[in-house]
């Protein structure tokens, strides 16, 4: 009897841990995206709108001459919801000139360098929600 109760408690703890890890991962990815969006230099907003998140590989550049990107917030939120713990997610830009602007302003690199702080912040946020 005691062994069954202990096994059930361990199983419940393991399930809650997986949920908490997933919540921290999703919150971390949202904060990373928000940080990148905030730091992206804006002239027309098209570069910021070319952000994309993928679990299949780096977002592909779209070379159409007059490509106007819509707000990607909903698409990025949906992609984040599908990311599982242990899975790789890529956040990048689809605008063909993104690498030139990144080289000058380092908005993506600087956000990526903050990953540990972002995860720590997300863990505190998730923990405070209960």
N, C-alpha and C positions, 0 to 999 in steps of 0.2 A: 504494500500500500504506500509506504513512504517513498519507495523508489518511483512509483507511478506519479506521485505528486511532484517529486523533484524533477522528473523528466518533463512533465507538463510545464513547470515553471521555467525550465531552461529553454524549452521550445518556444514559449511565449516571449521570453526575453530575446531570443534570437530573431523572432519575427519582428519585434519592435525595433531592434537594432537595424535591421535591413530597411525598414521604413524610415527611420531617422537618418541613416546614411543617404538614402535617396533624396529625402527632403533637403539635406545639407548640400548635396550635389546640385540639385535643381536651383536652389537659392543662390549658390555660388555662380552658376552659369548665368543666371539673371543679372546678378550684380556685375559680373565681368562684362556682359553685353551692355549694360547701362553705363559702365565706366568708359568703354570704348566709344559708345555713341556720344557721350558727353564731351569726350576729349577730341573727337574727330573735327578737324577744321571745317567750317561751313561757309560756302559761298552761295550755292543754290540748294543745298541739302541732298543733292543726288548721291554724293559719295556716302554720306551717312545712311541713306536709304538703300545702298547697295549691300549692306551687311547681310550675312547669311550664316546659319548654323547648320551643320550636317554631321551625321554619324557615319556617312558612307565615304567621306574623304573631304579634302579641302574644297570649299565652294569654288565653282568654276567661273572664270572671268567671261563676261559677255561682251563681245567685241562689236556689237551693232553700233553704227555711227552715232545715232541720236537716241540712245537707250535712256528712257526716263524710268527710274526705279520707284515703285510705290513704297509706302511705309512698311517695313518688314516686321514690325513688332509682333503681330499676331502669328506670323509664320515662325518666328524665332521662339515664341512661347510654346507653340505646338511642338516644335522640334525638341525643345528642352524637356517637355513632358514625356517624351519617348526615350530619353537617355537613361540607361540603367547603370548602376554602380559597376565599375570595371570597364565600361565601354568608353571608347575615345570619341570626343566631340571636337569638331573643328569650327572655329569662328573666324570668318574672313570677309572679304569684300569681292563683289562681282564687277565693280567698275574697273575698266582696264587701266586707269591712271592711279589706282589706289596705292600701288607700290611706290610711285614717285612722291606722293604726298606723305606716305608713311616714312620714307627715307628722310624727309625734311622735318617732320613733326613728331615722329616716334610714338604716336598715340596708341597703336596696337601693342608694340613692344613694351611700353611703360605699363600698360594695363596688365599684360601677361606677367611682368615681373612682380606684380602685386598679388599673384595667385594665392600664396600662402595666407596673406592678410585677408584676402577676400573670403577664403574658406573659413578662417577663424571667425570672421565677422558673421558669416552665414550660420555657422554652428551656434554662435551666441543668439542670433535671431531665432533660429529654429527651437533652441532650448527654451527661450523666453515665451514662445507660443504655447509651450506645454507639451 
